[in-house]
């Protein structure tokens, strides 16, 4: 059961189509996995559509217009279209909105020993990656200097801000150091959206911050 929800203001921006592609993808995946957030986005889309039609002189939104608004949940900015390909073998955990981004992608070993897939965006400077941590494996200790959003797609992880499971949405703790560690059970797979590179805080990690800033890691 989802315990950590995306902030209401982020859901509102998503419903209004005001988010860049990277954050919009994170929210879309969270909405797909969290019934509570999905219901809230439905209501926001319904209210927004009703207000639009009110301003246009129509008293009632109408069922067809409402369904058209709700269909936006399946049509992310920058997507190839609302019809997603079937999940590839090994990617059955991937919600439909993520699958177009996985075409031709494979896991690769990253600094720190975990696996990652870097996703390609369409003109959005956010960095978006899928991370896979084996049970008990953790990321290097780090902090953030800008926005970070994470959505758990398989398994779960724990850090000093709490425990996160499938569907949970995490907002980076900013300057507070944290080190997510995968929970027992299935490998933890999470989508991470970064506005700026992380800052490694461990003794060895500090040696690599220059490479992170240049996008080489």
C-alpha positions in Angstrom: 0.0 0.0 0.0 1.3 3.4 -0.9 2.3 5.5 2.1 4.2 8.3 0.6 2.3 10.4 -1.9 3.4 13.1 -4.3 2.8 16.6 -3.0 -0.6 18.1 -4.0 1.0 21.0 -5.7 3.0 18.6 -7.9 -0.2 16.7 -8.8 -1.9 20.0 -9.6 0.9 21.0 -12.0 0.8 17.6 -13.6 -3.0 17.8 -14.1 -2.5 21.3 -15.6 0.2 20.0 -18.0 2.7 22.4 -16.4 5.5 19.9 -15.5 8.6 19.3 -17.6 8.9 15.8 -19.1 11.1 14.3 -16.4 9.0 15.2 -13.4 5.8 14.5 -15.4 7.0 11.0 -16.1 7.7 10.4 -12.3 4.2 11.7 -11.4 2.5 9.7 -14.1 4.1 6.5 -12.8 3.1 7.3 -9.2 -0.4 8.1 -10.3 -0.6 4.7 -12.2 0.5 2.8 -9.1 -1.3 4.9 -6.4 -5.1 4.8 -6.5 -5.4 7.8 -4.1 -3.3 10.1 -6.2 -5.0 8.9 -9.3 -8.4 9.8 -7.9 -7.1 13.2 -6.9 -5.7 13.9 -10.4 -9.1 12.8 -11.9 -10.8 15.3 -9.6 -8.4 18.1 -10.6 -8.8 17.4 -14.3 -12.6 17.4 -13.8 -12.6 20.6 -11.9 -10.3 22.3 -14.4 -12.4 21.2 -17.3 -15.6 22.3 -15.6 -14.1 25.8 -14.9 -12.9 26.0 -18.5 -16.4 25.3 -19.8 -18.0 27.6 -17.3 -15.8 30.4 -18.6 -16.8 29.5 -22.1 -20.5 29.9 -21.2 -21.3 26.1 -20.8 -22.8 25.2 -17.4 -22.0 21.6 -17.6 -18.7 20.0 -18.7 -20.3 17.0 -20.4 -19.3 13.4 -20.3 -17.3 13.4 -23.5 -15.2 16.4 -22.4 -14.6 14.8 -19.0 -13.4 11.5 -20.6 -11.1 13.5 -22.9 -9.6 15.2 -19.9 -9.0 11.9 -18.1 -7.3 10.5 -21.1 -4.5 12.9 -20.5 -3.3 10.6 -17.8 -2.1 8.2 -20.5 -0.5 10.9 -22.7 2.7 12.3 -21.3 4.4 15.3 -22.8 7.0 14.1 -25.3 5.6 10.5 -25.5 5.3 8.9 -28.9 1.6 8.4 -28.2 -0.9 7.1 -25.7 -0.5 3.4 -26.9 2.5 1.9 -25.1 4.3 -1.2 -26.3 3.9 -4.5 -24.4 6.3 -5.0 -21.5 9.6 -6.6 -22.7 10.8 -9.8 -20.9 12.5 -8.7 -17.7 10.6 -5.4 -17.6 7.2 -6.7 -16.5 7.3 -4.3 -13.6 7.3 -1.2 -15.9 4.0 0.7 -16.0 2.7 1.5 -19.5 3.8 5.2 -19.5 7.4 4.0 -19.0 7.6 1.4 -21.7 8.3 3.7 -24.7 11.4 5.0 -22.9 12.8 1.5 -22.5 13.0 0.7 -26.3 16.5 -0.6 -26.9 17.7 0.0 -23.3 19.6 -2.5 -21.1 20.9 -2.4 -17.6 24.5 -1.3 -17.2 26.8 -1.3 -14.1 27.3 2.2 -12.6 29.7 3.7 -10.1 28.8 2.2 -6.7 28.1 -1.3 -8.0 24.4 -0.9 -8.7 22.7 -1.1 -12.2 21.1 1.8 -14.1 19.3 2.7 -17.3 19.5 6.3 -18.4 16.3 7.5 -20.1 16.3 9.9 -23.1 14.1 13.0 -22.8 12.8 15.4 -25.4 14.4 18.8 -24.7 14.1 18.5 -20.9 17.5 19.0 -19.0 16.4 16.9 -16.1 18.4 13.6 -15.7 16.1 10.6 -15.5 17.5 7.2 -14.6 16.2 3.8 -13.5 18.2 2.4 -10.6 18.3 -1.3 -9.6 19.7 -2.3 -6.2 20.0 -5.8 -5.0 18.6 -6.6 -1.5 20.9 -5.0 1.1 22.7 -2.9 -1.5 22.9 0.9 -1.0 23.7 4.0 -2.9 26.8 6.0 -2.0 26.0 8.6 0.7 25.0 11.8 -0.9 23.0 15.0 -0.7 21.1 17.2 -3.2 21.4 20.8 -4.3 18.2 20.9 -6.3 15.0 18.9 -6.8 15.0 15.1 -6.8 11.9 12.9 -7.3 11.8 9.1 -6.9 9.1 6.5 -7.6 9.5 2.9 -6.5 8.5 0.4 -9.2 9.6 -2.9 -7.6 10.8 -3.9 -4.2 11.5 -1.1 -1.7 14.2 0.8 0.0 14.9 2.5 3.4 16.8 5.6 4.2 16.9 8.2 7.1 13.6 9.7 5.8 11.6 6.5 5.9 10.7 3.2 4.1 9.4 3.3 0.5 7.6 0.5 -1.3 6.0 0.1 -4.8 4.1 3.2 -5.8 5.7 5.5 -3.1 6.8 8.9 -4.2 9.9 10.5 -2.5 11.0 14.1 -2.7 14.8 14.4 -2.1 15.8 15.6 1.4 17.9 18.4 0.0 21.1 19.2 1.9 20.5 16.4 4.3 22.8 13.4 3.6 21.0 10.2 2.9 21.9 6.7 1.7 19.0 4.6 0.3 19.4 0.8 1.0 17.3 -1.8 -0.8 15.0 -3.9 1.4 15.0 -7.7 1.6 13.1 -9.5 -1.1 13.0 -8.5 -4.8 15.6 -6.1 -6.1 14.6 -2.5 -5.7 13.9 -0.7 -8.9 13.1 3.1 -8.8 12.8 5.9 -11.3 14.9 8.9 -10.2 14.5 12.4 -11.6 17.3 14.9 -10.9 17.3 18.6 -11.6 21.1 18.8 -10.9 23.8 16.2 -10.1 24.0 14.8 -6.6 26.9 15.6 -4.3 28.7 12.6 -3.0 29.6 13.1 0.7 31.7 10.0 1.6 35.5 10.4 1.7 36.0 8.4 -1.5 32.9 9.8 -3.1 34.1 13.4 -2.9 36.8 12.5 -5.4 34.2 11.8 -8.1 32.0 14.9 -7.7 33.7 16.6 -10.7 32.9 13.7 -12.9 29.2 13.8 -11.8 29.0 17.5 -12.6 30.3 16.8 -16.1 27.8 14.0 -16.6 30.5 11.4 -17.0 29.0 9.2 -14.2 
